[in-house]
């Protein structure tokens, strides 16, 4: 008897076979549920803080998102998982203003402070609505020092001195960065670069963090560190986090709420723990 070769599956678990993206899409579509807005709202603790209503969005004239609804409460976390090309990052791009919105609305806040941010520029979304985007890897300025990279995070502040003051509080919080404040960012390890990317986004003191693939390209020990930092930001600093994560198991373990996306739509929605326990989700995204 020959041994089967073990390979990496879509959700970063070990599996015996590789499922193509097309096959994953087909299987997700087969188990997709009719997701009502009421179901999404029932996953929220209290009132929704970030809401997307019937959003159609994409790039150029190409529509990628087909009537997306989304709800996440203040100080909650939401993780989007799904096959490549499902539209996960496009959701983040739409919230932050990186693509074209054809119809639908995006709101941040609750009660009388609820703000329609659909048509705001990215700068306005950061300064007026407190939305920050933490890009995938390689968004730092490698030729600048760690300190200078942090200052760049405060480019919308009225006075440069304000950004420098907040940067000092970041160094107080993360000694790992403080030790390297005068080093060029290009010499940092992968985990240190991700810490710098997250820290730079905090300079404007945002309330909502859009986090795109926090574990991408990192060794396991750094992945644990990054998720611990995000956990502190949610539970100790009260940040609302919307995340895209290819490592579905890690993302769902972290998040309060999980959405499975396919072909620009929400196919399954539930508590993160419930999706982890869902055998169909496990088979497709968690390595069985």
Secondary structure, DSSP 8 states (H G I E B T S, - for coil): ------EE-TTSSEESS---HHHHHHHHHHH-----HHHHHHTSSSSEEEEEEEEEEEETTEEEEEEEEEEEETT-EEEEEESTTSSHHHHHHHHHT-SEEEEEEEEES-GGG-EE-TT--HHHHHHHH-EEEE-SSS-S-TTSBHHHHHHHTTTTSSSHHHHHHHHHHHHHH-HHHHTTTTSBGGGS-HHHHHHHHHHHHTTT--SEEEEE-TTTT--HHHHHHHHHHHHHHHHTT--EEEEE-SSHHHHHHH-SEEEEEETTEEEEEEEHHHHHH-HHHHHHHS--
